[in-house]
Amino acid sequence: METQNEWQSVINGRQYDFSYQIIKRRPNLFINGEPTLIKPGFWGSFFGIEQDINLDGQEATFAIVKKTPDVAVNGVFLRSGKPYEKRPFWVLVFAVICLAIPVVALGGILPFILGFAGAGLCITVSKSPLKPSLRVLVCVLITAAAWGLFLALLYVLAAL
C-alpha cells in the first residue's frame, strides 16, 4: 500500500520501489530496499533537498517538493508528473547576499528573519514557472527589499 513516503514507478521497463524515511534526524531514501545516501547539506536543511542519484545507469534527481519526496527522471517527476527543473546556480548569489544581513548586523532576531526570509523567497521563486528573466528580476527585488528593510531598521534604531 502506498503512503506519502512510499511509491512505485516503472522506468525503462523496470519496476522501482521508493521509500523515504527520517531515521535519527537523517533523511534516508531506499530504492528497491537498498539505502541511498542522501546528504541535505546546509542549504537542504533550510530550503529542501535536491540530489542527483543513479538508477541502474539512469541519471535521476531526488528532491523534496512541498514536503513531498519525489524522484525526477528525464525532466519529469515520477509521482506528480510535473516538470522538473534543477535549481539554478544564480539563485545562490541572491541567497548569500540576503544571508549576509545577519552577518553584517552581528546578530539579532530581526536581521536573522530578514536574511533567511529573503534567501528562502529567492530560492522559492527560482523554481517557479515564471520566465527565467522574470525570476531573476523578482529575486533582485526581494534582495533589495530585504536590504532596504534592514537599512530602515538601522535608521530607526539610530534615531532612538
N, C-alpha and C positions, 0 to 999 in steps of 0.2 A: 504494500500500500504506500502511495506517495504522500509524503508530508512536505512541509515547507522547505525542509533541508535535505530532502532525498528526491531524486528524479532520474529518469532513464531517457536515453537518446540513442538513435541509430546514426552512426557516422560512417560513411563509405561502406555500408552494408554490415557494419559490426555494432552489436549492442553494447552500450556502456551504462553502468550503474554509478551514479554520483551520489555522494553523501558529504554534507558539510556539517562539522560539529566544532564547538568550542570546548576544548579539553584543557583544564588547568590554565585558563585565560589565553590559550593559544589557538589560532584558527587551524583547523585540520580539514583537508579535502581528501576523500577516499574515492578512488576510481577503480571500480570492479573489486572493491575490498582492500586495495593496496593504498597505503598512505602516500600523499604527495605533499612535499614540503611547501608550506605557504609562509612567506616572510612579509608581513604587512609593513615593516619598517616604520619610521617616524611619521611619514605622511599618511600611511594606511591607518594609523591609529586615529587620525582625525577626519580624514576625508574619504575613507573607503579603500578597499583592496583592489588592485588591478595587476595581475601577474601572469606572465607567459607560462604555459605548460605544454607538455608534449603528450599527444595521444597516439601512441604507436606510429611515430613519424609524422603525424599530422599536427601542425602548429595550431595552438588554441590559446585562449586567454581566459583565465578565471577572474571574475570580477564580482563585487557585491554592489548591486544596484538597488537603491532604496531599501536597504536592509535584506535584500533577497539575493542569495548566491546564484550565480549562473555561469555558464561557460559559453564563450563565443568562438565559432569556427567560421572561417571564410566571411568575416564581417557581419555575422548574424548570431544573436543569442539563441541558444538551443531551447531554453524553456519558454521565453516570451515571444520569440520570433522577431523581435525588434532589431533594427540595425545596430551594430556595434562600431564605435569609433574610438580609437585609442586616445587617451588624454593627451592633448597637445603639449609639447615641451614648453612653449612660450608661457603657459599659464603659471609655471613655477616662478618665473620672473615676477609676475604680479603678486603671487603668494608671498614670496620672500620680501618684497617691498612692503606689503601690508604687515607681515610678521616683524618687520623692523620697528614698528611703532612701539611695542612694549620694551624693546631693547633700548631705543632712544630715550624713552620715558624712564628708564631704570626701574621698571616695575609699575605696579598699580593695577587695580582691577579694571578700571575703565580703559586704559590703553591696551590691556590684555584682550578685553572684549572687542574693542575696535579692530585690533590686528587680526585676531582669529576669525572674526565675522567677515572682514574684508577678504581674507585669504579663502575662507570657505565659500563665500559667494562667487569669487572669481573661478574657483575650481568647478563649482556647480554650473556656472554659465559656460565654461569652456566646453562642456559636453552637451550643451543644449542644441536643439535643432536649428538655431539661428545660423545665418551665413557666417563663415569664418571672420570676415572683416567686421561684421556687426558684433560678434563675440569679443573680439579684441577691443573694440570701442567701448563696449559695456564694461569690460574689465578695467580699462583706463579710467572710466567714470567712477567705478566702485573704489578703485585705489585712490583716486583724487578725493572722493568723498570721505574715505576713512582718514586720510591725512588732514583734510580740511576740518573734520570734526575734532581730531587730535589737536590741531593748532588752535581751534576755538576753545577747547578745554584749557590749553595752556594760557590763553589770553584771559579767560575767566579766572583762573587760579592766580595769575599775576596781578589781577585787579583787586584781589581780596586783601 
